[in-house]
């Protein structure tokens, strides 16, 4: 099994919840989300990934948008979490916590050397 591939899949499956968690803190625009994810423990993503994800989250009523004027060019589309998005995020955090605890317990039971 390829550990790097498994880690990429895990990141891919959780990035939308990471985006929702960031938007829970405050509204952000797409490039700002990408930059923040890159700076947060290597959750690297690109604009080509984030905008389709944001469009899907918007279509599922998990985020909403507003246009705000920008001093640095055209208006920016800011994304904010909706009440439905907050509900989905809270559910995921509960499941993630249980999952992470179970995995941590198994990893602890097998030792950290991987033998």
DSSP file (Angstrom, degrees, kcal/mol; ACC not computed):
  #  RESIDUE AA STRUCTURE BP1 BP2  ACC     N-H-->O    O-->H-N    N-H-->O    O-->H-N    TCO  KAPPA ALPHA  PHI   PSI    X-CA   Y-CA   Z-CA
    1    1 A X              0   0    0      0, 0.0     2,-0.7     0, 0.0     0, 0.0   0.000 360.0 360.0 360.0 139.5    0.0    0.0    0.0
    2    2 A X     >  -     0   0    0      1,-0.2     4,-2.1     2,-0.0     5,-0.2  -0.801 360.0-163.6 -92.1 110.9    1.3    3.5   -0.9
    3    3 A X  H  > S+     0   0    0     -2,-0.7     4,-2.4     1,-0.2     5,-0.2   0.864  89.6  55.0 -63.5 -37.8    1.1    5.7    2.2
    4    4 A X  H  > S+     0   0    0      2,-0.2     4,-2.1     1,-0.2    -1,-0.2   0.902 109.0  47.6 -64.0 -40.5    1.5    8.9    0.2
    5    5 A X  H  > S+     0   0    0      2,-0.2     4,-2.3     1,-0.2    -2,-0.2   0.914 111.0  51.1 -66.0 -42.6   -1.5    7.9   -1.9
    6    6 A X  H  X S+     0   0    0     -4,-2.1     4,-2.1     1,-0.2    -2,-0.2   0.902 110.2  49.5 -61.4 -40.9   -3.6    7.1    1.2
    7    7 A X  H  X S+     0   0    0     -4,-2.4     4,-2.5     2,-0.2    -1,-0.2   0.892 108.7  52.4 -66.4 -39.7   -2.7   10.5    2.7
    8    8 A X  H  X S+     0   0    0     -4,-2.1     4,-2.7     1,-0.2    -2,-0.2   0.915 110.5  48.5 -60.7 -42.7   -3.7   12.3   -0.5
    9    9 A X  H  X S+     0   0    0     -4,-2.3     4,-2.0     2,-0.2    -2,-0.2   0.891 110.4  50.8 -65.0 -39.7   -7.1   10.5   -0.4
   10   10 A X  H  X S+     0   0    0     -4,-2.1     4,-0.9     2,-0.2    -2,-0.2   0.923 112.1  47.1 -64.1 -44.1   -7.6   11.4    3.2
   11   11 A X  H >X S+     0   0    0     -4,-2.5     4,-1.8     1,-0.2     3,-0.9   0.931 110.7  52.2 -60.8 -45.7   -6.8   15.1    2.5
   12   12 A X  H 3< S+     0   0    0     -4,-2.7     4,-0.4     1,-0.3    -1,-0.2   0.868 109.5  50.1 -59.9 -37.1   -9.1   15.0   -0.5
   13   13 A X  H 3< S+     0   0    0     -4,-2.0    -1,-0.3     1,-0.2    -2,-0.2   0.668 118.4  36.9 -76.7 -16.5  -11.9   13.6    1.7
   14   14 A X  H XX S+     0   0    0     -4,-0.9     4,-1.9    -3,-0.9     3,-0.7   0.557  87.8  90.7-112.1 -10.3  -11.6   16.2    4.4
   15   15 A X  H 3X S+     0   0    0     -4,-1.8     4,-2.4     1,-0.3     5,-0.2   0.857  84.9  56.3 -60.1 -35.9  -10.7   19.4    2.6
   16   16 A X  H 3> S+     0   0    0     -4,-0.4     4,-2.1     1,-0.2    -1,-0.3   0.878 108.7  47.3 -64.7 -34.1  -14.3   20.5    2.2
   17   17 A X  H <> S+     0   0    0     -3,-0.7     4,-2.3     2,-0.2    -1,-0.2   0.825 109.2  54.0 -74.8 -31.2  -14.8   20.3    6.0
   18   18 A X  H  X S+     0   0    0     -4,-1.9     4,-2.2     2,-0.2    -2,-0.2   0.899 108.6  50.0 -64.8 -40.6  -11.5   22.2    6.5
   19   19 A X  H  X S+     0   0    0     -4,-2.4     4,-2.5     2,-0.2    -2,-0.2   0.934 110.7  48.9 -62.7 -46.5  -13.0   24.9    4.2
   20   20 A X  H  X S+     0   0    0     -4,-2.1     4,-1.4     1,-0.2    -2,-0.2   0.901 109.8  52.4 -60.3 -40.1  -16.2   25.0    6.3
   21   21 A X  H  X S+     0   0    0     -4,-2.3     4,-0.9     2,-0.2    -1,-0.2   0.900 110.1  48.1 -63.5 -40.4  -14.2   25.2    9.5
   22   22 A X  H >X S+     0   0    0     -4,-2.2     4,-1.4     1,-0.2     3,-0.7   0.912 111.1  50.4 -64.4 -41.4  -12.3   28.2    8.1
   23   23 A X  H 3< S+     0   0    0     -4,-2.5    58,-0.7     1,-0.3    -1,-0.2   0.724 100.4  64.1 -71.5 -20.4  -15.5   29.9    7.0
   24   24 A X  H 3< S+     0   0    0     -4,-1.4    -1,-0.3    -5,-0.2    -2,-0.2   0.842 102.6  50.5 -66.7 -32.6  -16.9   29.3   10.5
   25   25 A X  H << S-     0   0    0     -4,-0.9     2,-0.3    -3,-0.7    -2,-0.2   0.902 132.6 -38.8 -71.0 -42.6  -14.2   31.7   11.7
   26   26 A X  S  < S-     0   0    0     -4,-1.4    -1,-0.3    53,-0.1    53,-0.1  -0.944  70.4 -76.6-175.1 157.5  -15.0   34.4    9.2
   27   27 A X        -     0   0    0     -2,-0.3     2,-0.3    -3,-0.1    53,-0.2  -0.397  52.5-179.8 -63.6 144.5  -16.0   35.0    5.6
   28   28 A X  E     -A   79   0A   0     51,-1.8    51,-3.4    -2,-0.1     2,-0.2  -0.958  24.4-122.9-142.8 158.1  -13.2   34.5    3.1
   29   29 A X  E  >  -A   78   0A   0     -2,-0.3     4,-2.0    49,-0.3     3,-0.3  -0.635  39.4 -97.9 -99.9 165.8  -12.6   34.7   -0.7
   30   30 A X  H  > S+     0   0    0     47,-0.6     4,-2.2     1,-0.2     5,-0.2   0.866 119.6  45.8 -53.9 -51.4  -11.3   31.8   -2.8
   31   31 A X  H  > S+     0   0    0      1,-0.2     4,-2.6     2,-0.2    -1,-0.2   0.875 111.5  54.3 -62.8 -36.2   -7.6   32.8   -3.0
   32   32 A X  H  > S+     0   0    0     -3,-0.3     4,-2.3     2,-0.2    -1,-0.2   0.884 107.6  50.6 -64.1 -39.0   -7.6   33.5    0.7
   33   33 A X  H  X S+     0   0    0     -4,-2.0     4,-2.6     2,-0.2    -2,-0.2   0.929 110.8  48.6 -63.2 -45.8   -8.9   30.1    1.4
   34   34 A X  H  X S+     0   0    0     -4,-2.2     4,-2.3     1,-0.2    11,-0.3   0.940 112.5  48.0 -60.0 -48.0   -6.2   28.5   -0.8
   35   35 A X  H  X S+     0   0    0     -4,-2.6     4,-1.6     1,-0.2    -1,-0.2   0.902 112.9  48.2 -60.9 -42.9   -3.5   30.5    0.9
   36   36 A X  H  X S+     0   0    0     -4,-2.3     4,-0.8     1,-0.2    -1,-0.2   0.907 111.3  50.0 -66.1 -42.2   -4.7   29.6    4.4
   37   37 A X  H >< S+     0   0    0     -4,-2.6     6,-1.1     1,-0.2     3,-0.6   0.888 108.8  52.8 -63.6 -38.6   -5.0   25.9    3.6
   38   38 A X  H 3X S+     0   0    0     -4,-2.3     4,-0.6     1,-0.2    -1,-0.2   0.861 110.7  47.4 -63.5 -35.4   -1.5   25.9    2.2
   39   39 A X  H 3< S+     0   0    0     -4,-1.6     2,-1.0    -5,-0.2    -1,-0.2   0.597  95.8  83.7 -82.4 -11.5   -0.2   27.4    5.4
   40   40 A X  T X< S-     0   0    0     -4,-0.8     3,-1.5    -3,-0.6    -1,-0.1  -0.769 122.3 -52.2-101.0  93.3   -2.1   25.0    7.6
   41   41 A X  T 34 S-     0   0    0     -2,-1.0    -1,-0.2     1,-0.3    -2,-0.1   0.787 103.8 -59.5  50.9  36.1   -0.1   21.8    8.0
   42   42 A X  T 3< S+     0   0    0     -4,-0.6     2,-2.5     1,-0.2    -1,-0.3   0.768  79.0 157.1  71.8  25.6    0.4   21.3    4.2
   43   43 A X    <   -     0   0    0     -3,-1.5    -1,-0.2    -6,-1.1     2,-0.1  -0.406  29.1-173.9 -78.8  65.1   -3.3   21.1    3.3
   44   44 A X        +     0   0    0     -2,-2.5     2,-0.3    -6,-0.2    -9,-0.1  -0.386  15.6 151.3 -69.8 132.9   -2.2   22.1   -0.2
   45   45 A X        -     0   0    0    -11,-0.3     2,-0.3    -2,-0.1    -7,-0.1  -0.903  30.0-131.8-147.3 174.8   -4.9   22.8   -2.7
   46   46 A X    >>  -     0   0    0     -2,-0.3     4,-3.0     1,-0.1     3,-1.0  -0.815  28.8-106.4-129.2 168.4   -5.3   25.0   -5.8
   47   47 A X  H 3> S+     0   0    0     -2,-0.3     4,-2.1     1,-0.3     5,-0.3   0.863 120.7  60.2 -60.9 -34.4   -7.7   27.5   -7.2
   48   48 A X  H 34 S+     0   0    0      1,-0.2     4,-0.3     2,-0.2    -1,-0.3   0.722 113.8  36.3 -66.5 -20.5   -8.6   24.9   -9.7
   49   49 A X  H <> S+     0   0    0     -3,-1.0     4,-1.5     2,-0.1    -2,-0.2   0.818 115.6  52.0 -94.1 -41.7   -9.7   22.6   -6.9
   50   50 A X  H  X S+     0   0    0     -4,-3.0     4,-2.9     1,-0.2     5,-0.2   0.874 103.5  54.7 -71.6 -38.5  -11.2   25.2   -4.5
   51   51 A X  H  X S+     0   0    0     -4,-2.1     4,-2.3     2,-0.2    -1,-0.2   0.919 109.6  45.6 -68.2 -42.0  -13.6   27.0   -6.8
   52   52 A X  H  > S+     0   0    0     -4,-0.3     4,-2.2    -5,-0.3    -1,-0.2   0.898 114.4  51.2 -62.9 -36.4  -15.4   23.8   -8.0
   53   53 A X  H  X S+     0   0    0     -4,-1.5     4,-2.7     2,-0.2    -2,-0.2   0.934 110.7  47.5 -63.2 -45.7  -15.6   22.7   -4.3
   54   54 A X  H  X S+     0   0    0     -4,-2.9     4,-2.4     1,-0.2    -2,-0.2   0.886 110.4  52.6 -63.4 -38.1  -17.0   26.1   -3.3
   55   55 A X  H  X S+     0   0    0     -4,-2.3     4,-2.3     2,-0.2    -1,-0.2   0.905 111.1  47.1 -63.5 -40.7  -19.6   25.9   -6.1
   56   56 A X  H  X S+     0   0    0     -4,-2.2     4,-1.7     2,-0.2    -2,-0.2   0.927 111.8  49.4 -66.8 -44.1  -20.7   22.5   -4.9
   57   57 A X  H  <>S+     0   0    0     -4,-2.7     5,-3.1     1,-0.2     6,-1.0   0.878 112.0  49.7 -61.8 -36.9  -20.9   23.7   -1.3
   58   58 A X  H ><5S+     0   0    0     -4,-2.4     3,-1.6     4,-0.2    -1,-0.2   0.913 108.7  51.9 -67.2 -42.5  -22.9   26.6   -2.5
   59   59 A X  H 3<5S+     0   0    0     -4,-2.3    -1,-0.2     1,-0.3    -2,-0.2   0.791 109.3  50.4 -63.8 -28.2  -25.2   24.4   -4.5
   60   60 A X  T 3<5S-     0   0    0     -4,-1.7    -1,-0.3    -5,-0.1    -2,-0.2   0.311 116.1-117.3 -90.9   7.7  -25.8   22.2   -1.4
   61   61 A X  T < 5S+     0   0    0     -3,-1.6    24,-0.4     2,-0.2    23,-0.3   0.802  82.7 121.1  59.8  33.2  -26.6   25.4    0.7
   62   62 A X  S   <S+     0   0    0     -5,-3.1    20,-2.1     1,-0.2     2,-0.3   0.676  78.1  23.0 -95.1 -22.3  -23.6   24.9    2.9
   63   63 A X  E     -B   81   0A   0     -6,-1.0     2,-0.3    18,-0.3    18,-0.2  -0.965  67.0-160.0-136.0 156.2  -22.1   28.2    2.0
   64   64 A X  E     -B   80   0A   0     16,-2.6    16,-2.4    -2,-0.3     2,-0.3  -0.837  14.9-136.3-126.6 169.7  -23.5   31.5    0.7
   65   65 A X  E     -B   79   0A   0     -2,-0.3     2,-0.3    14,-0.2    14,-0.2  -0.907  15.6-175.0-131.0 155.2  -21.7   34.3   -1.1
   66   66 A X  E     -B   78   0A   0     12,-2.0    12,-3.3    -2,-0.3     2,-0.5  -0.984  25.1-127.3-140.1 149.0  -21.6   38.1   -1.2
   67   67 A X  E     -B   77   0A   0     -2,-0.3     2,-0.4    10,-0.2    10,-0.2  -0.837  28.0-174.6 -95.9 133.4  -19.7   40.4   -3.5
   68   68 A X  E     -B   76   0A   0      8,-2.8     8,-3.1    -2,-0.5    -2,-0.0  -0.991  28.2-109.1-130.3 137.9  -17.5   43.0   -1.8
   69   69 A X  E     -     0   0A   0     -2,-0.4     2,-0.4     6,-0.3     6,-0.1  -0.251  32.9-152.0 -60.2 149.4  -15.5   45.8   -3.4
   70   70 A X  E >   -B   73   0A   0      3,-0.6     3,-0.9     1,-0.1    -1,-0.0  -0.982  19.8-148.6-128.2 138.5  -11.8   45.5   -3.4
   71   71 A X  T 3  S+     0   0    0     -2,-0.4    -1,-0.1     1,-0.2     4,-0.1   0.710  99.7  58.6 -71.4 -20.0   -9.1   48.2   -3.4
   72   72 A X  T 3  S-     0   0    0      2,-0.1     2,-0.3     1,-0.1    -1,-0.2   0.114 124.0 -60.0-100.7  20.9   -6.9   45.8   -5.3
   73   73 A X  E <  S+ B   0  70A   0     -3,-0.9    -3,-0.6     3,-0.0     3,-0.1  -0.995  94.8   8.4 142.5-147.9   -9.1   45.2   -8.4
   74   74 A X  E    S-     0   0A   0     -2,-0.3    -2,-0.1     1,-0.1    -6,-0.1  -0.138  88.9 -74.8 -67.6 166.6  -12.5   43.9   -9.1
   75   75 A X  E     -     0   0A   0     -6,-0.1     2,-0.4     1,-0.1    -6,-0.3  -0.245  50.1-131.1 -58.5 147.6  -15.0   43.0   -6.4
   76   76 A X  E     - B   0  68A   0     -8,-3.1    -8,-2.8    -3,-0.1     2,-0.8  -0.813   7.3-128.4-105.4 144.4  -14.3   39.8   -4.6
   77   77 A X  E     - B   0  67A   0     -2,-0.4   -47,-0.6   -10,-0.2     2,-0.4  -0.828  27.1-159.7 -91.6 113.4  -16.8   37.0   -3.9
   78   78 A X  E     -AB  29  66A   0    -12,-3.3   -12,-2.0    -2,-0.8     2,-0.4  -0.767   2.6-148.7 -95.9 140.1  -16.7   36.2   -0.2
   79   79 A X  E     -AB  28  65A   0    -51,-3.4   -51,-1.8    -2,-0.4     2,-0.3  -0.869  15.3-178.4-108.3 139.2  -18.0   32.9    1.1
   80   80 A X  E     - B   0  64A   0    -16,-2.4   -16,-2.6    -2,-0.4     2,-0.2  -0.983  31.5-105.6-135.9 149.8  -19.6   32.3    4.5
   81   81 A X  E     - B   0  63A   0    -58,-0.7   -18,-0.3    -2,-0.3     2,-0.2  -0.464  32.8-142.8 -73.3 142.5  -20.9   29.3    6.1
   82   82 A X     >  -     0   0    0    -20,-2.1     4,-2.6    -2,-0.2     5,-0.2  -0.506  30.5-100.6 -95.5 169.4  -24.7   28.9    6.3
   83   83 A X  H  > S+     0   0    0      1,-0.2     4,-2.0     2,-0.2     5,-0.1   0.897 127.6  50.6 -56.8 -39.2  -26.7   27.4    9.2
   84   84 A X  H  > S+     0   0    0    -23,-0.3     4,-2.5     2,-0.2    -1,-0.2   0.904 109.4  50.8 -64.3 -40.8  -26.9   24.1    7.2
   85   85 A X  H  > S+     0   0    0    -24,-0.4     4,-2.6     1,-0.2    -2,-0.2   0.890 108.9  51.2 -63.3 -39.8  -23.2   24.2    6.7
   86   86 A X  H  X S+     0   0    0     -4,-2.6     4,-2.4     2,-0.2    -1,-0.2   0.894 109.9  50.0 -63.9 -40.4  -22.6   24.7   10.4
   87   87 A X  H  X S+     0   0    0     -4,-2.0     4,-2.2     2,-0.2    -2,-0.2   0.935 111.9  47.1 -62.2 -47.4  -24.8   21.7   11.1
   88   88 A X  H  X S+     0   0    0     -4,-2.5     4,-2.4     1,-0.2    -2,-0.2   0.908 112.1  51.0 -62.1 -42.8  -22.9   19.5    8.6
   89   89 A X  H  X S+     0   0    0     -4,-2.6     4,-2.7     1,-0.2    -1,-0.2   0.924 109.2  50.2 -61.7 -45.3  -19.6   20.7   10.0
   90   90 A X  H  X S+     0   0    0     -4,-2.4     4,-1.9     1,-0.2    -1,-0.2   0.905 111.0  49.3 -61.4 -41.4  -20.6   19.9   13.6
   91   91 A X  H  X S+     0   0    0     -4,-2.2     4,-2.1     1,-0.2    -1,-0.2   0.926 112.1  48.4 -62.6 -44.1  -21.8   16.4   12.6
   92   92 A X  H  X S+     0   0    0     -4,-2.4     4,-3.6     1,-0.2     5,-0.3   0.915 108.0  54.2 -63.4 -42.9  -18.5   15.8   10.7
   93   93 A X  H  X S+     0   0    0     -4,-2.7     4,-2.4     1,-0.2    -1,-0.2   0.898 108.5  50.0 -59.7 -40.7  -16.4   17.0   13.7
   94   94 A X  H  X S+     0   0    0     -4,-1.9     4,-1.8     2,-0.2    -1,-0.2   0.933 115.3  42.1 -62.5 -45.8  -18.2   14.5   16.0
   95   95 A X  H  X S+     0   0    0     -4,-2.1     4,-2.6     2,-0.2    -2,-0.2   0.905 114.0  52.2 -67.4 -41.7  -17.6   11.6   13.5
   96   96 A X  H  X S+     0   0    0     -4,-3.6     4,-3.4     1,-0.2     5,-0.3   0.904 107.3  52.7 -61.4 -42.1  -14.0   12.7   12.9
   97   97 A X  H  X S+     0   0    0     -4,-2.4     4,-2.2    -5,-0.3    -1,-0.2   0.924 111.7  45.4 -61.4 -44.6  -13.3   12.8   16.6
   98   98 A X  H  X S+     0   0    0     -4,-1.8     4,-2.2     2,-0.2    -2,-0.2   0.921 115.7  47.2 -63.6 -43.7  -14.5    9.3   17.1
   99   99 A X  H  X S+     0   0    0     -4,-2.6     4,-2.5     2,-0.2     5,-0.2   0.941 112.8  47.9 -62.6 -49.4  -12.6    8.1   14.0
  100  100 A X  H  X S+     0   0    0     -4,-3.4     4,-2.9     1,-0.2     5,-0.2   0.894 111.3  51.0 -61.2 -41.4   -9.4    9.8   15.0
  101  101 A X  H  X S+     0   0    0     -4,-2.2     4,-2.3    -5,-0.3    -1,-0.2   0.919 111.0  48.3 -62.4 -44.3   -9.6    8.4   18.5
  102  102 A X  H  X S+     0   0    0     -4,-2.2     4,-2.1     2,-0.2    -2,-0.2   0.921 114.3  45.5 -63.4 -44.0  -10.1    4.9   17.2
  103  103 A X  H  X S+     0   0    0     -4,-2.5     4,-3.0     2,-0.2     5,-0.2   0.926 111.9  51.7 -65.9 -44.5   -7.2    5.2   14.8
  104  104 A X  H  X S+     0   0    0     -4,-2.9     4,-2.5     1,-0.2    -1,-0.2   0.893 109.2  51.2 -59.3 -39.4   -4.9    6.7   17.4
  105  105 A X  H  X S+     0   0    0     -4,-2.3     4,-1.9     2,-0.2    -1,-0.2   0.918 112.0  46.3 -64.4 -42.9   -5.8    3.9   19.8
  106  106 A X  H  X S+     0   0    0     -4,-2.1     4,-1.4     2,-0.2    -2,-0.2   0.910 112.8  49.2 -66.1 -41.6   -4.9    1.3   17.2
  107  107 A X  H  X S+     0   0    0     -4,-3.0     4,-0.9     1,-0.2     3,-0.2   0.902 111.7  49.8 -63.7 -39.5   -1.7    3.1   16.2
  108  108 A X  H  < S+     0   0    0     -4,-2.5     3,-0.3    -5,-0.2    -1,-0.2   0.852 108.3  53.7 -65.5 -34.7   -0.7    3.3   19.9
  109  109 A X  H  < S+     0   0    0     -4,-1.9    -1,-0.2     1,-0.2    -2,-0.2   0.779 112.4  43.5 -71.7 -26.9   -1.5   -0.5   20.3
  110  110 A X  H  < S-     0   0    0     -4,-1.4     5,-0.2    -3,-0.2    -1,-0.2   0.542 116.0-113.9 -95.8  -7.3    0.9   -1.4   17.5
  111  111 A X    ><  -     0   0    0     -4,-0.9     3,-0.6    -3,-0.3    -1,-0.2   0.034  21.4 -93.2  90.4 157.5    3.7    1.0   18.5
  112  112 A X  T 3  S+     0   0    0      1,-0.2    -1,-0.1    -4,-0.1    -4,-0.1   0.558 112.3  72.8 -86.6  -7.9    5.0    4.1   16.7
  113  113 A X  T 3  S-     0   0    0     -3,-0.1    -1,-0.2     1,-0.0    -2,-0.1   0.633  99.3-126.5 -81.9 -12.1    7.8    2.2   14.8
  114  114 A X    <         0   0    0     -3,-0.6    -3,-0.1    -7,-0.2    -2,-0.1   0.681 360.0 360.0  77.6  16.9    5.3    0.6   12.4
  115  115 A X              0   0    0     -5,-0.2    -4,-0.1     0, 0.0    -3,-0.1   0.459 360.0 360.0 -91.1 360.0    6.7   -2.9   13.2
